[in-house]
Amino acid sequence: MGRLTPSEWIVVLMTAPVAALAIVWLLVLGIARLENHPLWGVDPRNVAEAAAFRDGAAIVRRVSRGEDPSAPGEVRAGFISREPVTVTPVEAAARASREEIVRLLLDLGTRLDAAAWTRAWCSTEEPRVRAELTPVRPPNAAVECPAGTEP
């Protein structure tokens, strides 16, 4: 093997970035076998977190396994709040401004008492979310939000 010709150098320079990218991608896929994958693998730990993740399939799976669609659960920091918060699934969906997730939870039998309904109502200003909540408003639930609770 002698020295590379100019045309061979061009081939090397053109293929090196592609080869490097392929190696990096294989490393990323190798990390996928670990629990803390950098691109995916954040599985919701409860129905509330699934609602915050906007993951309707995870909600259905968890409820079909017996989880309560009304039970509060902790949602990790960075999804609907800077800090971890414990909220009901409907409140998590309201904070995420996802009316289809609110509808799904209601269809799955979520029970909302006046306090839970008001917290969900005051968690969002999204009109479509509020339109989903309006028909299920308990008679004694407030539509006026306490100071500092609106988003």
ZAVO-81750 format. One record per residue: residue number from 0; residue in three letters; z, x, y of N, C-alpha, C in turn. Coordinates in pm, 1 decimal, decimal comma. Layout:
+------+-------+----------+----------+----------+----------+----------+----------+----------+----------+----------+
| voke | kolse |      n_w |      n_u |      n_v |     ca_w |     ca_u |     ca_v |      c_w |      c_u |      c_v |
+------+-------+----------+----------+----------+----------+----------+----------+----------+----------+----------+
|  NUM |   ALA |        Z |        X |        Y |        Z |        X |        Y |        Z |        X |        Y |
...
+------+-------+----------+----------+----------+----------+----------+----------+----------+----------+----------+
END
This chain:
+------+-------+----------+----------+----------+----------+----------+----------+----------+----------+----------+
| voke | kolse |      n_w |      n_u |      n_v |     ca_w |     ca_u |     ca_v |      c_w |      c_u |      c_v |
+------+-------+----------+----------+----------+----------+----------+----------+----------+----------+----------+
|    0 |   MET |      0,0 |     84,4 |   -117,5 |      0,0 |      0,0 |      0,0 |      0,0 |     88,1 |    122,7 |
|    1 |   GLY |    -95,4 |     64,1 |    202,9 |   -106,7 |    139,3 |    325,9 |    -57,9 |     57,5 |    444,0 |
|    2 |   ARG |   -104,4 |     93,9 |    557,1 |    -68,1 |     26,1 |    680,0 |   -139,8 |   -107,3 |    687,2 |
|    3 |   LEU |    -77,3 |   -202,6 |    757,6 |   -139,0 |   -334,1 |    774,4 |   -247,1 |   -328,6 |    880,8 |
|    4 |   THR |   -352,8 |   -399,4 |    853,6 |   -460,5 |   -409,9 |    951,3 |   -421,8 |   -512,5 |   1056,8 |
|    5 |   PRO |   -488,2 |   -514,5 |   1169,7 |   -456,0 |   -613,8 |   1272,8 |   -466,7 |   -758,0 |   1222,6 |
|    6 |   SER |   -563,2 |   -789,5 |   1138,8 |   -574,6 |   -926,8 |   1088,8 |   -460,2 |   -959,7 |    993,1 |
|    7 |   GLU |   -412,3 |   -860,3 |    917,8 |   -298,2 |   -883,0 |    829,5 |   -170,1 |   -904,4 |    911,0 |
|    8 |   TRP |   -155,4 |   -834,6 |   1023,4 |    -40,7 |   -855,0 |   1111,6 |    -40,4 |   -997,3 |   1167,7 |
|    9 |   ILE |   -155,0 |  -1048,0 |   1199,8 |   -164,4 |  -1185,0 |   1251,3 |   -117,2 |  -1283,7 |   1146,2 |
|   10 |   VAL |   -156,9 |  -1260,9 |   1021,4 |   -113,9 |  -1348,4 |    912,1 |     38,6 |  -1341,9 |    897,0 |
|   11 |   VAL |     94,1 |  -1223,7 |    900,8 |    239,7 |  -1207,1 |    888,6 |    310,5 |  -1277,8 |   1004,2 |
|   12 |   LEU |    263,3 |  -1258,2 |   1125,0 |    326,5 |  -1319,3 |   1242,5 |    314,6 |  -1472,0 |   1241,7 |
|   13 |   MET |    208,5 |  -1522,6 |   1183,1 |    189,9 |  -1668,1 |   1177,0 |    275,9 |  -1731,0 |   1066,7 |
|   14 |   THR |    294,8 |  -1661,7 |    957,7 |    368,1 |  -1720,1 |    844,6 |    517,7 |  -1692,4 |    849,6 |
|   15 |   ALA |    561,6 |  -1591,0 |    920,1 |    704,5 |  -1555,9 |    923,5 |    791,0 |  -1670,0 |    977,1 |
|   16 |   PRO |    754,6 |  -1735,8 |   1088,1 |    839,9 |  -1845,9 |   1135,1 |    847,0 |  -1962,0 |   1036,1 |
|   17 |   VAL |    737,4 |  -1990,7 |    969,9 |    736,4 |  -2099,1 |    871,6 |    825,6 |  -2062,5 |    753,8 |
|   18 |   ALA |    816,6 |  -1940,0 |    708,2 |    901,1 |  -1894,8 |    597,3 |   1047,8 |  -1897,0 |    637,8 |
|   19 |   ALA |   1078,2 |  -1854,2 |    758,6 |   1216,9 |  -1855,3 |    806,9 |   1269,6 |  -1998,1 |    814,6 |
|   20 |   LEU |   1187,7 |  -2089,0 |    863,9 |   1228,4 |  -2229,1 |    872,1 |   1254,0 |  -2286,1 |    733,0 |
|   21 |   ALA |   1170,0 |  -2252,6 |    638,5 |   1188,7 |  -2300,9 |    501,1 |   1319,2 |  -2247,4 |    443,1 |
|   22 |   ILE |   1350,6 |  -2124,4 |    469,4 |   1475,9 |  -2065,9 |    418,7 |   1595,8 |  -2134,6 |    482,4 |
|   23 |   VAL |   1590,3 |  -2157,0 |    612,3 |   1700,0 |  -2226,6 |    680,8 |   1716,1 |  -2366,4 |    624,8 |
|   24 |   TRP |   1607,5 |  -2437,1 |    603,8 |   1615,2 |  -2573,3 |    549,7 |   1675,0 |  -2573,3 |    409,2 |
|   25 |   LEU |   1639,2 |  -2478,0 |    328,0 |   1698,0 |  -2468,2 |    194,5 |   1848,6 |  -2441,4 |    202,9 |
|   26 |   LEU |   1890,9 |  -2362,1 |    299,5 |   2034,0 |  -2339,3 |    319,2 |   2104,3 |  -2467,9 |    361,2 |
|   27 |   VAL |   2043,2 |  -2543,9 |    449,8 |   2101,5 |  -2671,1 |    492,8 |   2114,0 |  -2766,0 |    374,0 |
|   28 |   LEU |   2010,8 |  -2773,9 |    294,1 |   2016,9 |  -2859,8 |    175,9 |   2122,0 |  -2810,6 |     76,8 |
|   29 |   GLY |   2140,2 |  -2679,9 |     68,9 |   2244,1 |  -2625,6 |    -18,1 |   2382,3 |  -2664,4 |     29,4 |
|   30 |   ILE |   2400,5 |  -2670,5 |    160,0 |   2528,4 |  -2712,3 |    217,2 |   2553,4 |  -2859,8 |    188,8 |
|   31 |   ALA |   2448,2 |  -2935,7 |    163,5 |   2462,5 |  -3079,3 |    137,8 |   2553,7 |  -3106,5 |     18,9 |
|   32 |   ARG |   2565,5 |  -3011,3 |    -68,4 |   2653,7 |  -3030,3 |   -184,1 |   2800,4 |  -3020,6 |   -143,7 |
|   33 |   LEU |   2827,0 |  -2967,7 |    -26,6 |   2963,7 |  -2960,2 |     24,0 |   2999,1 |  -3091,6 |     91,8 |
|   34 |   GLU |   3128,5 |  -3116,0 |    112,6 |   3170,2 |  -3243,3 |    171,8 |   3133,1 |  -3256,5 |    318,3 |
|   35 |   ASN |   3138,7 |  -3152,3 |    393,4 |   3116,3 |  -3160,7 |    538,1 |   2975,9 |  -3116,6 |    574,4 |
|   36 |   HIS |   2880,0 |  -3194,3 |    532,7 |   2740,9 |  -3161,8 |    561,0 |   2712,8 |  -3176,3 |    710,1 |
|   37 |   PRO |   2639,9 |  -3084,0 |    770,4 |   2617,9 |  -3090,1 |    914,6 |   2522,1 |  -3199,3 |    960,8 |
|   38 |   LEU |   2437,8 |  -3252,8 |    873,3 |   2339,3 |  -3351,4 |    916,8 |   2369,3 |  -3493,1 |    871,8 |
|   39 |   TRP |   2431,4 |  -3509,0 |    757,7 |   2459,6 |  -3642,4 |    706,8 |   2581,5 |  -3635,4 |    616,8 |
|   40 |   GLY |   2616,7 |  -3745,6 |    558,3 |   2729,4 |  -3745,1 |    466,5 |   2857,9 |  -3795,9 |    527,8 |
|   41 |   VAL |   2853,1 |  -3849,6 |    649,3 |   2973,0 |  -3906,8 |    708,5 |   2984,4 |  -4048,9 |    655,0 |
|   42 |   ASP |   3063,0 |  -4063,4 |    551,7 |   3080,8 |  -4194,1 |    490,4 |   3196,7 |  -4266,2 |    557,4 |
|   43 |   PRO |   3178,8 |  -4394,0 |    585,7 |   3289,0 |  -4469,0 |    645,0 |   3404,8 |  -4481,3 |    547,8 |
|   44 |   ARG |   3526,8 |  -4469,9 |    601,0 |   3646,3 |  -4475,0 |    517,5 |   3701,6 |  -4615,6 |    500,9 |
|   45 |   ASN |   3653,3 |  -4709,9 |    581,4 |   3702,2 |  -4848,0 |    574,3 |   3599,2 |  -4938,6 |    640,6 |
|   46 |   VAL |   3623,6 |  -5068,9 |    639,8 |   3527,3 |  -5164,7 |    695,1 |   3513,8 |  -5145,9 |    845,8 |
|   47 |   ALA |   3624,6 |  -5118,7 |    914,0 |   3618,0 |  -5099,1 |   1058,8 |   3529,8 |  -4979,1 |   1093,4 |
|   48 |   GLU |   3544,5 |  -4871,3 |   1018,4 |   3462,3 |  -4754,2 |   1045,4 |   3315,9 |  -4782,0 |   1011,3 |
|   49 |   ALA |   3290,7 |  -4856,3 |    904,5 |   3152,6 |  -4894,1 |    872,0 |   3092,4 |  -4976,8 |    984,9 |
|   50 |   ALA |   3171,8 |  -5064,4 |   1046,1 |   3123,0 |  -5143,9 |   1159,6 |   3093,8 |  -5053,1 |   1279,1 |
|   51 |   ALA |   3179,9 |  -4955,8 |   1303,3 |   3156,5 |  -4861,7 |   1413,5 |   3031,3 |  -4778,8 |   1389,0 |
|   52 |   PHE |   3004,4 |  -4746,3 |   1261,5 |   2885,3 |  -4668,6 |   1225,6 |   2759,1 |  -4754,8 |   1224,4 |
|   53 |   ARG |   2775,6 |  -4886,4 |   1243,1 |   2663,5 |  -4981,6 |   1239,6 |   2598,4 |  -4983,5 |   1101,6 |
|   54 |   ASP |   2679,8 |  -4970,3 |    997,7 |   2631,6 |  -4958,7 |    860,1 |   2659,1 |  -5088,1 |    784,2 |
|   55 |   GLY |   2566,7 |  -5182,7 |    795,7 |   2582,8 |  -5312,2 |    731,1 |   2593,6 |  -5302,1 |    580,2 |
|   56 |   ALA |   2518,0 |  -5211,9 |    519,1 |   2523,1 |  -5197,2 |    373,2 |   2661,1 |  -5151,6 |    328,1 |
|   57 |   ALA |   2721,8 |  -5058,4 |    400,9 |   2856,1 |  -5011,5 |    364,8 |   2957,8 |  -5123,6 |    381,0 |
|   58 |   ILE |   2940,4 |  -5206,7 |    482,8 |   3031,2 |  -5320,5 |    502,1 |   3022,4 |  -5413,6 |    381,4 |
|   59 |   VAL |   2901,8 |  -5448,9 |    342,7 |   2882,9 |  -5540,1 |    229,4 |   2940,5 |  -5479,8 |    102,1 |
|   60 |   ARG |   2914,5 |  -5350,9 |     77,6 |   2968,9 |  -5285,0 |    -42,4 |   3121,2 |  -5288,5 |    -43,2 |
|   61 |   ARG |   3183,1 |  -5255,1 |     68,2 |   3328,9 |  -5249,9 |     74,0 |   3390,9 |  -5388,7 |     57,9 |
|   62 |   VAL |   3331,0 |  -5488,2 |    121,6 |   3384,2 |  -5624,0 |    110,0 |   3365,1 |  -5674,8 |    -33,0 |
|   63 |   SER |   3251,3 |  -5643,8 |    -94,6 |   3228,6 |  -5688,8 |   -232,4 |   3324,9 |  -5622,0 |   -330,0 |
|   64 |   ARG |   3378,4 |  -5505,4 |   -293,0 |   3477,7 |  -5436,9 |   -376,2 |   3619,8 |  -5486,1 |   -348,2 |
|   65 |   GLY |   3632,8 |  -5581,3 |   -255,8 |   3763,4 |  -5640,1 |   -231,8 |   3830,9 |  -5602,6 |   -101,9 |
|   66 |   GLU |   3767,9 |  -5520,6 |    -18,8 |   3830,7 |  -5488,1 |    109,8 |   3825,5 |  -5609,4 |    201,7 |
|   67 |   ASP |   3926,8 |  -5623,7 |    282,0 |   3939,5 |  -5736,2 |    374,3 |   3855,2 |  -5710,1 |    499,1 |
|   68 |   PRO |   3756,6 |  -5796,3 |    529,5 |   3673,7 |  -5774,0 |    648,5 |   3747,8 |  -5800,7 |    779,2 |
|   69 |   SER |   3872,3 |  -5846,5 |    771,0 |   3952,1 |  -5872,2 |    890,9 |   4056,0 |  -5763,7 |    916,0 |
|   70 |   ALA |   4078,5 |  -5677,2 |    818,2 |   4186,8 |  -5579,6 |    827,3 |   4154,6 |  -5467,3 |    925,1 |
|   71 |   PRO |   4248,6 |  -5434,4 |   1011,7 |   4228,1 |  -5320,1 |   1100,7 |   4216,7 |  -5190,9 |   1019,9 |
|   72 |   GLY |   4142,4 |  -5098,4 |   1073,5 |   4127,2 |  -4968,1 |   1009,6 |   4107,3 |  -4861,5 |   1115,3 |
|   73 |   GLU |   4136,2 |  -4738,6 |   1077,7 |   4119,7 |  -4628,6 |   1172,9 |   3973,2 |  -4586,6 |   1179,0 |
|   74 |   VAL |   3923,9 |  -4570,1 |   1301,2 |   3789,2 |  -4518,2 |   1325,3 |   3806,7 |  -4379,3 |   1386,1 |
|   75 |   ARG |   3745,6 |  -4281,6 |   1322,8 |   3759,1 |  -4143,3 |   1368,3 |   3707,1 |  -4125,1 |   1510,6 |
|   76 |   ALA |   3757,1 |  -4022,9 |   1573,7 |   3718,2 |  -3989,5 |   1711,0 |   3568,1 |  -3962,1 |   1718,3 |
|   77 |   GLY |   3509,4 |  -4001,7 |   1830,7 |   3370,9 |  -3969,4 |   1857,9 |   3270,3 |  -4077,7 |   1824,7 |
|   78 |   PHE |   3315,3 |  -4187,0 |   1765,6 |   3220,9 |  -4292,8 |   1730,9 |   3227,5 |  -4408,5 |   1829,1 |
|   79 |   ILE |   3345,4 |  -4460,6 |   1856,0 |   3358,2 |  -4567,0 |   1956,2 |   3461,6 |  -4530,5 |   2061,7 |
|   80 |   SER |   3524,1 |  -4415,1 |   2045,4 |   3626,5 |  -4369,2 |   2138,0 |   3638,4 |  -4217,9 |   2124,7 |
|   81 |   ARG |   3688,9 |  -4155,8 |   2229,0 |   3708,9 |  -4010,9 |   2222,4 |   3822,3 |  -3974,0 |   2127,7 |
|   82 |   GLU |   3914,4 |  -4065,5 |   2109,7 |   4029,2 |  -4045,0 |   2021,4 |   4016,3 |  -4137,1 |   1899,8 |
|   83 |   PRO |   4083,6 |  -4105,6 |   1790,2 |   4085,6 |  -4200,7 |   1678,5 |   4154,2 |  -4329,6 |   1724,5 |
|   84 |   VAL |   4101,0 |  -4443,5 |   1680,7 |   4159,8 |  -4572,4 |   1716,5 |   4168,8 |  -4659,7 |   1592,5 |
|   85 |   THR |   4268,7 |  -4747,6 |   1592,2 |   4280,8 |  -4846,0 |   1486,2 |   4240,4 |  -4980,2 |   1544,3 |
|   86 |   VAL |   4134,2 |  -5036,6 |   1489,0 |   4077,2 |  -5161,7 |   1539,6 |   4033,5 |  -5248,1 |   1422,2 |
|   87 |   THR |   4011,0 |  -5376,0 |   1449,5 |   3953,0 |  -5463,2 |   1347,8 |   3803,5 |  -5432,1 |   1338,1 |
|   88 |   PRO |   3740,4 |  -5465,9 |   1226,9 |   3596,9 |  -5442,6 |   1215,4 |   3515,7 |  -5513,8 |   1325,1 |
|   89 |   VAL |   3553,9 |  -5636,8 |   1361,1 |   3480,0 |  -5707,6 |   1466,2 |   3496,1 |  -5635,6 |   1599,7 |
|   90 |   GLU |   3614,6 |  -5586,2 |   1627,9 |   3634,6 |  -5511,8 |   1751,9 |   3552,1 |  -5383,2 |   1752,1 |
|   91 |   ALA |   3545,6 |  -5315,1 |   1638,7 |   3463,7 |  -5193,9 |   1628,3 |   3316,8 |  -5226,3 |   1654,1 |
|   92 |   ALA |   3268,5 |  -5335,1 |   1595,3 |   3128,9 |  -5376,0 |   1616,6 |   3105,0 |  -5415,1 |   1761,5 |
|   93 |   ALA |   3202,6 |  -5482,0 |   1822,7 |   3189,0 |  -5520,3 |   1963,4 |   3184,3 |  -5396,4 |   2052,2 |
|   94 |   ARG |   3271,4 |  -5300,4 |   2025,0 |   3271,5 |  -5176,3 |   2103,9 |   3139,6 |  -5101,4 |   2088,6 |
|   95 |   ALA |   3079,4 |  -5111,5 |   1970,3 |   2951,0 |  -5045,9 |   1946,1 |   2833,4 |  -5129,1 |   1997,4 |
|   96 |   SER |   2862,2 |  -5248,0 |   2053,1 |   2760,0 |  -5338,9 |   2108,3 |   2657,1 |  -5379,0 |   2003,6 |
|   97 |   ARG |   2703,4 |  -5413,4 |   1883,7 |   2612,4 |  -5450,4 |   1775,4 |   2638,2 |  -5593,5 |   1731,3 |
|   98 |   GLU |   2560,5 |  -5683,2 |   1788,8 |   2579,0 |  -5825,5 |   1757,5 |   2546,5 |  -5857,7 |   1612,5 |
|   99 |   GLU |   2452,4 |  -5784,3 |   1551,1 |   2418,4 |  -5812,9 |   1411,8 |   2532,9 |  -5776,0 |   1317,8 |
|  100 |   ILE |   2611,1 |  -5676,1 |   1354,2 |   2727,0 |  -5638,6 |   1272,5 |   2838,9 |  -5741,2 |   1291,5 |
|  101 |   VAL |   2856,9 |  -5789,5 |   1414,0 |   2954,0 |  -5896,8 |   1437,9 |   2915,8 |  -6018,4 |   1354,2 |
|  102 |   ARG |   2788,0 |  -6056,7 |   1355,9 |   2741,4 |  -6172,7 |   1278,3 |   2765,1 |  -6150,2 |   1129,2 |
|  103 |   LEU |   2732,9 |  -6030,9 |   1079,1 |   2754,1 |  -5999,6 |    938,2 |   2901,0 |  -6015,4 |    900,8 |
|  104 |   LEU |   2989,4 |  -5961,1 |    982,3 |   3132,8 |  -5971,1 |    953,6 |   3179,1 |  -6115,9 |    953,6 |
|  105 |   LEU |   3130,2 |  -6194,0 |   1047,9 |   3166,9 |  -6336,0 |   1051,5 |   3112,6 |  -6407,7 |    927,5 |
|  106 |   ASP |   2991,4 |  -6374,2 |    887,8 |   2933,0 |  -6434,5 |    767,0 |   3010,1 |  -6396,1 |    641,1 |
|  107 |   LEU |   3073,8 |  -6279,6 |    643,2 |   3150,2 |  -6233,6 |    527,6 |   3293,8 |  -6287,0 |    527,0 |
|  108 |   GLY |   3325,7 |  -6370,0 |    624,2 |   3455,8 |  -6436,1 |    621,6 |   3564,1 |  -6373,4 |    705,5 |
|  109 |   THR |   3527,1 |  -6293,5 |    803,4 |   3628,1 |  -6235,8 |    891,6 |   3706,9 |  -6346,1 |    960,4 |
|  110 |   ARG |   3837,8 |  -6329,3 |    960,0 |   3925,9 |  -6424,0 |   1029,6 |   3969,1 |  -6360,6 |   1161,3 |
|  111 |   LEU |   3958,6 |  -6437,5 |   1267,2 |   3998,7 |  -6387,3 |   1398,8 |   4107,4 |  -6476,4 |   1456,6 |
|  112 |   ASP |   4226,8 |  -6418,3 |   1474,4 |   4328,4 |  -6493,1 |   1547,4 |   4300,1 |  -6473,9 |   1696,2 |
|  113 |   ALA |   4376,7 |  -6539,7 |   1779,9 |   4351,0 |  -6536,2 |   1924,4 |   4355,5 |  -6393,3 |   1978,9 |
|  114 |   ALA |   4453,1 |  -6314,3 |   1934,9 |   4465,9 |  -6177,7 |   1986,0 |   4347,2 |  -6090,9 |   1943,9 |
|  115 |   ALA |   4307,0 |  -6100,0 |   1817,3 |   4193,9 |  -6020,5 |   1768,2 |   4065,0 |  -6062,5 |   1837,2 |
|  116 |   TRP |   4047,9 |  -6192,6 |   1857,6 |   3926,9 |  -6241,0 |   1924,5 |   3922,2 |  -6188,9 |   2068,0 |
|  117 |   THR |   4034,0 |  -6196,1 |   2138,6 |   4038,3 |  -6150,5 |   2278,2 |   4012,2 |  -6000,6 |   2286,7 |
|  118 |   ARG |   4070,0 |  -5921,2 |   2194,3 |   4043,8 |  -5776,2 |   2196,4 |   3895,0 |  -5748,4 |   2174,7 |
|  119 |   ALA |   3832,5 |  -5820,3 |   2081,5 |   3688,9 |  -5800,8 |   2058,3 |   3609,3 |  -5842,9 |   2181,4 |
|  120 |   TRP |   3642,9 |  -5956,9 |   2239,5 |   3574,7 |  -6007,3 |   2359,0 |   3584,6 |  -5907,6 |   2473,6 |
|  121 |   CYS |   3703,8 |  -5852,8 |   2491,3 |   3726,7 |  -5760,7 |   2602,3 |   3678,0 |  -5618,8 |   2572,7 |
|  122 |   SER |   3633,1 |  -5592,1 |   2451,1 |   3582,2 |  -5460,2 |   2414,1 |   3437,5 |  -5439,1 |   2453,6 |
|  123 |   THR |   3372,4 |  -5545,0 |   2495,6 |   3229,5 |  -5534,0 |   2525,0 |   3191,8 |  -5624,4 |   2640,8 |
|  124 |   GLU |   3086,7 |  -5586,9 |   2708,2 |   3025,1 |  -5674,2 |   2807,9 |   2885,5 |  -5714,6 |   2762,2 |
|  125 |   GLU |   2848,8 |  -5675,3 |   2640,2 |   2717,3 |  -5705,5 |   2584,7 |   2704,5 |  -5856,2 |   2563,9 |
|  126 |   PRO |   2611,1 |  -5921,8 |   2633,5 |   2598,4 |  -6067,3 |   2623,2 |   2568,7 |  -6116,8 |   2481,8 |
|  127 |   ARG |   2490,2 |  -6042,1 |   2404,1 |   2457,1 |  -6087,7 |   2268,3 |   2578,7 |  -6082,7 |   2176,2 |
|  128 |   VAL |   2665,7 |  -5983,7 |   2196,0 |   2789,0 |  -5977,5 |   2117,0 |   2878,0 |  -6094,3 |   2155,7 |
|  129 |   ARG |   2891,7 |  -6117,7 |   2285,6 |   2975,5 |  -6229,1 |   2330,9 |   2918,4 |  -6363,5 |   2285,3 |
|  130 |   ALA |   2786,7 |  -6372,5 |   2274,0 |   2725,7 |  -6496,2 |   2223,5 |   2762,9 |  -6520,3 |   2077,2 |
|  131 |   GLU |   2779,1 |  -6414,7 |   1999,9 |   2823,1 |  -6428,5 |   1860,4 |   2970,9 |  -6467,3 |   1852,7 |
|  132 |   LEU |   3050,8 |  -6418,0 |   1945,9 |   3194,1 |  -6445,3 |   1944,2 |   3229,8 |  -6583,7 |   1997,8 |
|  133 |   THR |   3151,2 |  -6635,2 |   2090,9 |   3184,3 |  -6762,0 |   2156,9 |   3207,0 |  -6877,3 |   2059,4 |
|  134 |   PRO |   3120,9 |  -6901,1 |   1960,7 |   3141,9 |  -7016,5 |   1872,7 |   3266,2 |  -7008,2 |   1784,2 |
|  135 |   VAL |   3321,0 |  -6887,6 |   1764,5 |   3436,3 |  -6873,0 |   1675,6 |   3566,0 |  -6849,8 |   1752,7 |
|  136 |   ARG |   3561,8 |  -6877,0 |   1881,1 |   3680,2 |  -6855,1 |   1965,4 |   3793,6 |  -6948,3 |   1922,8 |
|  137 |   PRO |   3910,7 |  -6891,0 |   1888,5 |   4026,3 |  -6975,8 |   1860,1 |   4067,0 |  -7050,8 |   1986,5 |
|  138 |   PRO |   4122,8 |  -7170,2 |   1973,6 |   4153,7 |  -7252,3 |   2091,2 |   4244,3 |  -7184,7 |   2193,6 |
|  139 |   ASN |   4334,7 |  -7099,7 |   2149,4 |   4428,1 |  -7038,0 |   2243,3 |   4388,7 |  -6895,4 |   2283,2 |
|  140 |   ALA |   4266,1 |  -6853,2 |   2252,7 |   4220,6 |  -6718,7 |   2288,8 |   4176,5 |  -6714,8 |   2433,7 |
|  141 |   ALA |   4215,8 |  -6609,3 |   2502,2 |   4183,0 |  -6593,9 |   2644,3 |   4045,3 |  -6529,6 |   2660,2 |
|  142 |   VAL |   3969,4 |  -6580,0 |   2756,9 |   3842,0 |  -6516,0 |   2789,6 |   3857,6 |  -6424,5 |   2910,5 |
|  143 |   GLU |   3971,2 |  -6435,2 |   2977,2 |   4000,1 |  -6343,2 |   3086,5 |   4066,9 |  -6220,4 |   3026,2 |
|  144 |   CYS |   4011,2 |  -6105,8 |   3056,4 |   4063,7 |  -5983,6 |   2996,9 |   4172,9 |  -5925,6 |   3084,5 |
|  145 |   PRO |   4281,0 |  -5880,8 |   3021,0 |   4387,4 |  -5816,7 |   3098,3 |   4331,8 |  -5694,3 |   3172,3 |
|  146 |   ALA |   4391,4 |  -5661,5 |   3284,6 |   4345,8 |  -5547,5 |   3364,8 |   4344,4 |  -5421,2 |   3280,0 |
|  147 |   GLY |   4235,5 |  -5348,4 |   3288,2 |   4223,9 |  -5222,3 |   3217,7 |   4174,6 |  -5232,2 |   3074,8 |
|  148 |   THR |   4141,1 |  -5352,9 |   3026,7 |   4095,5 |  -5365,9 |   2888,3 |   3945,1 |  -5381,1 |   2876,8 |
|  149 |   GLU |   3878,7 |  -5414,4 |   2985,3 |   3732,8 |  -5428,4 |   2977,1 |   3671,3 |  -5289,4 |   2963,0 |
|  150 |   PRO |   3554,5 |  -5280,7 |   2897,9 |   3491,6 |  -5150,3 |   2875,3 |   3450,7 |  -5082,2 |   3004,0 |
+------+-------+----------+----------+----------+----------+----------+----------+----------+----------+----------+
END
